[in-house]
């Protein structure tokens, strides 16, 4: 089933948010330096993906009618994922 580009991106960002939460929990308990490095690298990769999606929002906005609820939802999901990324880096 396809939800269109924006819907698919929303699903991807939701999944990234869940994965970031799982990584955060693992990092809280991890003691192995190799594991910590792999988890941090994975987390950074997801952060970069969120930034890429966020940067493409301007093109998405141009192709959809103004006030698209899907775009607002995607923006909110991205904000939350990027906030998780930033908060964790400050710890």
Phi, psi and omega in degrees: 000133179248143180251008187088170185300312183294318178298319178295321177294323177299315178297319179297316182292323175299316179297317178300318178300316178295320180293321177298322176297317179296318178297318179300316178297318179296318180296328179295334184248348185289142177238340180283125184296325178295316178296316180300318180295318179295317179296318179295319178296320178296317179298318178297321179298317179293324176298318178296321179297319178297321178294320177299316179296317180299319180294333180275356181299327181297320177292321180296318180299323181293329184271348179247162178291152183295139178087020179297123180295324179299319180293318177298320179296316178299317178300318180294316177300318179295318178302316181294317179297315181292327176293319177300318181297314182291316181300315182294324180294331181283341180292000000 
